[in-house]
Amino acid sequence: MRKTVFLLSAYVTSSMVACSGGETPGEPPVQQTADMLSEGRSIDPRPSTEELASELRAIARRSRGAVEVSEIGRTNEDRPVWSARVGHGPVRILYVTQQHGDEPLGTPAALEFLRLAGASDGPWQRWLRSRVTVAIVVRANADGFERNWRYNYDPDANPEYGERGKGYDINRYHNPALQPDDNPATEAGHIQRQYTAFAPAIVVDYHMQGRYRDLGGREITGSVKWPTHPDTKPEQVELAKRITVLVQQTMNAAGGNVSQYPGGDYEGIARNAYGLRGSGSVLIELSAMGAEHEPAQIRAAFLSMVAIAQTAAASGLGWIDPAQADRIPPRGEPIPALAGAAASWAPPPGSDSDD
């Protein structure tokens, strides 16, 4: 399988620290972070199901107990859905990657976060783990990944969101009124159970989108959004907006161009559902810009994970003005000649958004 190589310059980490409210007692060592994602180690943007399991187990072994890896369920084809947990602090954060099987880049970013936060044992790592607990559902949709398609695999599916005879769009089946045991989208039920058991204050869901340009013609590298369902409590919306601002600043400091995502308000979308359930819930969409941009996109997702965890561990997010989220520029128009070649994503039938 083709692998890509990371190049992480020191200024990226320094900028990320600045975005989190300035120097903190737990400032991550710049050189150590750079070494984690260096010229010396290649990163597979699409590890196989077997390679993913092997990587997670290896990280857990190297962490000497700091990272715990477990199955939270099985797919319809009996593949594991993995959860990895690091830290024992009071602030709980849940990251979810690859609900859509053909949107892979959040998964290698999650592996890098686990290596940095758990497999290393420096002062910063110990400080972070004492203040936050991070759980990650790593590749929620293993069956969809195997087929390189959006949906899970269910040949009996006749879904409202998905494709008959193919599968369900997992990210339409998180409705708080839908009980996990009654959830027709198997993997969404696993995520619901994980959410209930873990009770996170923050939920961040990593996806991918096509290619877009902003109003000035520059290509968009990613998009972000908070809950937009009208019944979401204001305090959850404000927290999610603060996270959104932090993510945009972090990714832009790393050379990105992050826009506001034009998502809908359907309560079954994870971004909305977990906001309704009481968390600061955020969507991150990485643009599918082609193979040559994948290292930068994985790096951007990794940096967002570090920035959210570090900021929550240090000063918290209260210093960020949530009104800044509304000033994040709109995504703009698709780039037709590139969008189809870059990714196989498509909005589900009958939906007004593709998250």
Salt bridges, closest charged atoms under 4 A:
GLU55 OE1 - ARG115 NH2 1.94
GLU71 OE2 - ARG74 NH1 2.82
GLU77 OE1 - ARG79 NH1 2.75
GLU77 OE1 - ARG147 NH1 2.66
ASP78 OD1 - ARG74 NE 3.10
GLU103 OE1 - HIS100 ND1 3.25
GLU103 OE2 - ARG150 NH1 3.82
GLU103 OE1 - HIS207 ND1 3.09
GLU112 OE1 - ARG41 NH2 2.55
GLU112 OE2 - ARG115 NH1 2.43
ASP121 OD2 - ARG126 NH1 3.81
ASP121 OD1 - ARG129 NH2 2.49
ASP143 OD1 - ARG79 NH1 2.83
GLU146 OE2 - ARG79 NE 3.92
GLU163 OE1 - LYS166 NZ 3.75
ASP169 OD1 - HIS100 NE2 2.70
ASP169 OD2 - ARG150 NE 2.86
ASP181 OD1 - ARG193 NH2 2.75
ASP205 OD2 - HIS207 NE2 2.69
GLU219 OE2 - ARG211 NE 2.61
GLU238 OE1 - ARG242 NH1 3.85
GLU267 OE1 - HIS229 NE2 3.83
GLU292 OE2 - HIS293 NE2 3.69
GLU294 OE1 - ARG2 NH2 3.19
GLU294 OE2 - ARG46 NH2 2.54
ASP321 OD2 - ARG327 NH2 3.92
ASP326 OD2 - LYS241 NZ 2.98
ASP355 OD1 - ARG172 NH2 3.94
ASP355 OD2 - ARG271 NE 3.04
